Amino acid sequence: MTERAPLSRKISAIAESATLKVDAKAKALKAEGRPVISYAAGEPDFATPAGAVDAAREALENPANFRYSPAAGLADLKQAIVDKTRRDSGLEIAPNQVVVTNGGKQAVYQAFQVLLNPGEEVLLPAPYWTTYPEAIQLADGTPVAVFAGAEQEYKVTVEQLEAARTPRTKAVVFVSPSNPTGSVYTEEETAAIARWALEHGVWIVTDEIYQNLTYDGVRAVSVVEAVPEVAGQTILLNGVAKTYAMTGWRVGWMVGPADAMKMAANLQSHLTSNVNNIAQKAAVAALAGPQDDAEAFRQAFDRRRRTMVEELSKIDGVTVPVPQGAFYVYPDVSGLLGREWRGRRIETSLELADLILDEAEVAVVPGEAFGPSGYLRLSYALADDQLLEGVRRLQALFA
């Protein structure tokens, strides 16, 4: 009998999401009865705002929502996104420049599918979210990491981007606030990168899903607000997951030039068709309704952020840049490496994360998931008592 043909080389090369893998392991240990505290998943612990839930409940009464709808999104949600983009990104767009997607991840995937041809390069500031390099490679592109460490507040410079640019450079990824670091570029830094991209004809893929989660009076300025002329070569990615505690509703979107969005909508018509109509109606209410719940979430994250920075900074060998956005801290833990802990020689942050889970029953994501070793990502999107207990376990482990 002839052996079956092999499976796809491209798909078999995809790395599993490190954040979801760690979170799944933590949940499995919890199911076994172990008191694991997980800082792994970037998921708010709050309930979705009641207004969004009520809108979904009301939508269930209308049979029209049980049918296919336009692949690019419902008209009222697209208008809500137009309004939000004007309000928060400073960009005036038309509804045909919006494609509603099944969560932010689909928007990321489709952006690179629309932009890239085989062999073209995407400059990817590191530390980076784990999905970006995989999505680039699935579009037959080549991710080119450009690393900025804690001494730069994890923010790359124009000089670094220019040093990495080649004739094959097609796009740059710009994320502010950042996952995994929480860094927020200043308006001047943002404008400098936008002007550089404009000068060299480089597309910008900017992930703005954390743009409303900033602290200390800081504002995340969009590249298209800082340099409006760059809008013609920019794709903005966003969604309701983080700001409105709606991760499971799976509603994201992409905004960009009309020709690029037409291509994205055509792709989506074959890939998934429309996003769940009930979830889209909930997203309309979240974006267009009162923002009191979202502001309460932000204030809670701010309180947790300050606790995390203060308590982690008490561990000798750990350097904690203060994040100004999102809900992550990204400490430099190189001072804990090359040493023996609990009878184990620890050389990498991957080994350190395993030690922490085994000995302290705390789940963190190692820096290898986001770029170079020597760092850990901890989400502070968890209850205050759990957050503090987890950090105190770390303090005890590394005392």
ZIFENZI-V220213 format. One record per residue. RES is the residue in one small letter. PHI is phi in degrees with one decimal (* if undefined). OMEGA is omega in whole degrees, -180 to 180 (* if undefined). D_CENTER is the distance of its C-alpha to the mean C-alpha in Angstrom with 1 decimal. Layout:
# ZIFENZI-V220213
res: <RES:RES>
phi: <PHI:PHI>
omega: <OMEGA:OMEGA>
d_center: <D_CENTER:D_CENTER>
This chain:
# ZIFENZI-V220213
res: <m:t:e:r:a:p:l:s:r:k:i:s:a:i:a:e:s:a:t:l:k:v:d:a:k:a:k:a:l:k:a:e:g:r:p:v:i:s:y:a:a:g:e:p:d:f:a:t:p:a:g:a:v:d:a:a:r:e:a:l:e:n:p:a:n:f:r:y:s:p:a:a:g:l:a:d:l:k:q:a:i:v:d:k:t:r:r:d:s:g:l:e:i:a:p:n:q:v:v:v:t:n:g:g:k:q:a:v:y:q:a:f:q:v:l:l:n:p:g:e:e:v:l:l:p:a:p:y:w:t:t:y:p:e:a:i:q:l:a:d:g:t:p:v:a:v:f:a:g:a:e:q:e:y:k:v:t:v:e:q:l:e:a:a:r:t:p:r:t:k:a:v:v:f:v:s:p:s:n:p:t:g:s:v:y:t:e:e:e:t:a:a:i:a:r:w:a:l:e:h:g:v:w:i:v:t:d:e:i:y:q:n:l:t:y:d:g:v:r:a:v:s:v:v:e:a:v:p:e:v:a:g:q:t:i:l:l:n:g:v:a:k:t:y:a:m:t:g:w:r:v:g:w:m:v:g:p:a:d:a:m:k:m:a:a:n:l:q:s:h:l:t:s:n:v:n:n:i:a:q:k:a:a:v:a:a:l:a:g:p:q:d:d:a:e:a:f:r:q:a:f:d:r:r:r:r:t:m:v:e:e:l:s:k:i:d:g:v:t:v:p:v:p:q:g:a:f:y:v:y:p:d:v:s:g:l:l:g:r:e:w:r:g:r:r:i:e:t:s:l:e:l:a:d:l:i:l:d:e:a:e:v:a:v:v:p:g:e:a:f:g:p:s:g:y:l:r:l:s:y:a:l:a:d:d:q:l:l:e:g:v:r:r:l:q:a:l:f:a>
phi: <*:-71.0:-65.3:-66.5:-66.7:-67.7:-77.2:-60.7:-67.2:-62.9:-72.8:-67.5:-83.5:-67.8:-82.5:-62.4:-58.7:-65.7:-66.5:-69.0:-64.5:-64.5:-64.0:-64.4:-64.5:-63.3:-67.1:-65.1:-67.0:-61.0:-63.7:-81.5:97.6:-83.2:-81.9:-77.8:-108.7:-111.0:-103.9:-82.4:-86.1:-87.7:-136.1:-56.8:-91.9:-85.9:-76.9:-56.9:-50.7:-59.1:-60.9:-70.0:-65.0:-62.3:-64.2:-66.2:-63.0:-65.2:-64.0:-67.4:-83.9:-108.3:-59.0:-60.3:-77.1:-94.6:-113.7:-57.7:-132.7:-53.7:-58.6:-82.6:124.3:-67.3:-60.8:-71.3:-71.4:-60.4:-66.7:-62.6:-71.9:-56.5:-65.6:-65.3:-64.1:-65.1:-68.8:-104.7:-113.1:68.1:-122.9:-87.9:-131.7:-104.9:-57.1:-74.3:-100.7:-120.7:-127.6:-83.5:-123.2:-78.0:82.2:-64.8:-63.3:-66.2:-63.0:-59.8:-57.7:-69.4:-59.8:-74.3:-63.3:-73.1:-85.4:-98.0:-111.9:-52.6:88.1:-74.8:-105.8:-123.4:-75.0:-123.3:-56.1:-117.2:-65.1:-128.9:-64.7:-60.7:-77.4:-56.1:-62.7:-67.3:-64.8:-63.9:-69.0:-65.2:-93.4:65.5:-95.2:-121.9:-75.1:-120.5:-71.4:-125.4:-94.1:-130.1:-89.0:-60.0:-66.2:-105.0:57.0:62.2:-116.1:-79.1:-109.2:-58.9:-61.1:-66.8:-64.8:-64.9:-65.5:-91.5:-70.7:-133.0:-60.7:-91.9:-68.4:-106.6:-153.2:-129.7:-92.4:-129.0:-131.4:-153.5:-65.7:-96.0:-108.2:-107.8:-95.3:79.0:-71.6:-126.5:-71.9:-70.6:-61.1:-67.1:-64.8:-63.2:-63.1:-62.5:-68.8:-63.6:-65.5:-62.0:-62.5:-63.9:-60.5:-105.0:67.3:-91.9:-68.0:-114.7:-107.3:-112.7:-94.1:-109.2:-66.3:-103.1:-62.1:-93.0:-110.2:-131.2:-137.0:59.1:76.1:-78.0:-122.3:-83.8:-88.4:-70.7:-60.8:-79.5:-85.0:-67.1:-137.3:-55.4:-63.9:-82.6:-59.8:-68.9:-133.1:-131.2:-115.3:-98.7:-115.3:-161.3:177.0:-93.6:-58.3:-85.4:-65.0:-111.3:53.9:-125.3:-57.8:-79.6:-77.1:57.9:-129.5:-129.0:-162.6:-130.4:-130.8:-176.6:-55.2:-57.9:-67.2:-67.6:-70.6:-64.0:-64.3:-63.6:-66.5:-61.9:-59.9:-65.6:-62.0:-94.6:-82.1:-136.1:63.3:-77.1:-73.2:-45.6:-64.5:-64.6:-65.2:-63.3:-64.6:-63.3:-66.5:-58.1:-64.2:-63.4:-75.1:-96.9:-88.6:-57.8:-104.6:-61.0:-63.7:-60.4:-68.2:-63.9:-60.9:-61.0:-65.9:-65.3:-61.4:-60.9:-60.2:-67.0:-57.1:-64.6:-63.7:-61.3:-62.7:-62.6:-76.5:-65.1:-66.9:-79.0:-87.4:-64.7:99.8:-115.1:-109.4:-122.6:-60.1:-79.6:-72.4:-107.7:-158.5:61.0:-142.6:-134.6:-112.9:-133.4:-70.4:-82.5:-110.4:-60.7:-69.8:-96.5:-89.6:71.5:-131.7:-104.9:-129.9:50.6:78.9:-120.6:-79.5:-112.8:-109.9:-129.2:-70.5:-63.4:-64.9:-65.9:-63.0:-64.7:-59.8:-61.8:-68.4:-69.2:-94.9:-111.9:55.3:-126.3:-100.0:-131.2:-106.1:-73.8:-59.5:-57.8:-70.6:-122.2:146.0:-66.5:-70.1:109.9:-138.1:-132.8:-108.0:-124.9:-83.5:-104.1:-90.9:-145.9:-56.9:-57.6:-67.8:-66.6:-57.7:-69.2:-62.3:-62.5:-65.2:-66.4:-63.4:-65.5:-59.6:-67.5:-63.9:-104.5:-67.9>
omega: <180:177:179:179:-179:177:-176:176:-178:-177:180:-180:-179:175:176:177:-176:-179:179:179:179:-180:179:178:179:-180:178:178:176:180:177:178:179:-175:-176:172:-174:171:-168:-170:175:-174:178:-179:-178:172:175:180:-175:-180:179:179:178:179:177:179:178:-179:179:179:-177:-178:178:-180:178:-175:172:174:-177:-176:-176:176:176:-175:-177:176:178:177:177:178:174:-179:180:-179:176:-175:-170:-180:176:-176:176:-179:174:-180:180:174:-178:169:178:-173:177:-178:-180:-178:178:177:177:-179:-176:179:-178:176:-179:-172:-161:167:-177:175:179:-172:175:177:-172:177:-180:4:-176:174:-170:-175:-175:-177:179:179:177:-178:176:176:180:174:-180:175:178:-176:176:-168:172:-176:-177:-179:176:-174:177:-179:-179:179:175:-180:178:179:-180:179:-179:-177:176:175:-180:-178:-179:-173:173:175:-180:-176:-179:1:-172:159:29:-165:-174:-180:177:178:174:178:180:178:179:-179:-180:179:179:179:178:179:180:-179:-173:178:-179:176:174:169:-174:-179:-174:-172:178:-170:-180:180:177:-170:176:179:-180:175:176:-179:180:177:-178:172:-179:179:-174:-177:-176:-177:-179:178:-179:170:179:179:-178:179:-178:-169:-169:-177:-172:180:-176:-177:-177:180:176:174:173:177:174:-179:179:177:-173:-178:178:-180:175:177:180:179:177:177:-177:180:177:-174:-176:-168:-171:171:179:-175:-180:178:178:179:176:-180:176:-179:180:-176:-172:-177:178:-176:-177:-180:179:179:177:176:-178:180:177:177:180:178:-180:178:-178:177:-178:-178:-178:-175:178:-180:178:-180:180:-179:180:177:-173:171:-177:179:180:-180:-179:175:178:163:-176:-176:170:-177:-178:178:177:-176:-178:-178:179:178:180:177:-179:175:-175:-177:-176:177:174:177:-180:179:177:177:-178:179:-178:-170:-177:-177:177:-179:175:-180:-178:-179:180:178:-172:-176:-177:174:176:-176:172:171:176:174:175:175:176:-173:-174:-178:177:179:-178:179:180:180:179:173:178:178:179:-178:-174:179:*>
d_center: <47.1:44.6:41.3:38.4:36.3:33.1:29.7:27.2:26.5:23.3:21.8:23.4:21.7:18.1:16.8:15.8:12.3:13.1:11.1:12.8:15.9:16.3:15.7:18.2:20.7:20.5:21.2:24.0:25.6:25.4:27.2:29.9:30.5:28.9:27.5:24.0:21.5:17.9:15.1:13.1:10.9:8.2:10.6:12.9:16.5:18.0:19.8:18.8:20.9:24.4:24.7:22.0:23.7:27.1:26.1:25.1:28.4:30.3:28.8:30.3:33.7:33.5:34.2:32.8:29.3:30.4:30.9:28.9:27.4:26.3:23.7:21.8:21.8:24.3:25.9:25.4:21.6:21.5:23.7:21.5:18.6:21.1:22.0:18.6:17.9:21.3:20.8:17.4:17.1:20.8:21.2:24.0:23.3:25.2:24.2:24.7:21.8:19.4:18.3:17.0:15.0:14.7:11.1:8.2:8.6:12.1:11.5:9.7:12.8:15.3:14.5:15.4:18.3:19.7:19.6:20.6:24.0:24.9:24.8:22.9:20.5:17.1:16.6:13.4:13.1:12.8:11.5:8.6:5.9:8.7:8.5:9.2:12.6:13.6:13.0:14.9:17.7:18.0:18.9:21.5:19.9:19.7:16.7:18.2:16.5:17.4:17.2:17.4:18.4:18.9:22.0:20.0:17.4:15.0:15.5:17.2:20.3:22.0:24.6:22.2:20.8:24.4:25.5:23.1:23.9:26.4:28.2:25.6:22.6:21.2:17.8:15.5:11.7:11.1:8.1:9.6:8.9:7.0:4.9:7.4:10.2:10.1:12.2:13.1:15.4:18.7:20.2:22.5:19.9:17.9:21.2:22.4:19.6:20.0:23.8:23.5:21.6:24.3:27.1:26.2:25.1:21.6:19.0:15.8:12.6:10.6:7.2:8.4:6.7:7.4:10.6:13.0:12.1:14.2:17.4:20.8:21.4:18.7:17.4:14.4:16.6:15.4:16.9:19.0:20.5:21.2:22.9:23.6:25.3:22.1:21.1:23.2:21.0:17.5:15.1:12.7:9.9:9.3:10.2:11.9:10.0:9.0:11.8:14.4:13.8:13.9:11.6:14.8:16.0:13.8:13.9:11.7:13.3:13.9:16.4:18.6:22.2:24.3:25.4:21.9:20.9:24.3:23.4:20.0:22.0:24.7:22.4:20.9:24.5:25.2:22.0:21.5:23.5:22.5:19.8:21.6:23.8:23.9:20.1:20.3:23.1:21.2:18.4:21.3:22.5:19.3:18.8:22.6:23.9:24.3:21.4:23.1:21.0:17.7:19.5:20.8:17.4:16.4:19.7:19.3:16.0:17.9:20.8:18.9:17.2:20.8:22.1:19.7:20.4:24.1:24.6:22.7:24.6:27.8:27.2:29.2:27.4:23.9:22.6:19.9:18.6:18.1:14.5:14.8:11.6:8.7:10.3:10.5:13.5:13.8:17.6:19.7:22.0:24.2:27.0:27.0:27.3:30.6:32.1:33.5:32.1:33.9:35.9:33.0:32.4:28.7:27.7:24.0:20.9:20.7:24.3:23.5:20.8:23.5:26.1:24.1:23.7:27.3:29.0:27.0:25.4:22.0:18.9:16.4:14.2:16.1:15.1:16.3:13.1:11.4:14.6:17.9:19.5:20.4:17.4:15.8:12.6:13.6:11.8:14.3:13.5:16.9:20.5:22.2:25.0:22.9:20.7:24.0:25.7:23.1:23.3:27.0:27.1:25.4:28.0:30.7:29.6:29.6:32.5>
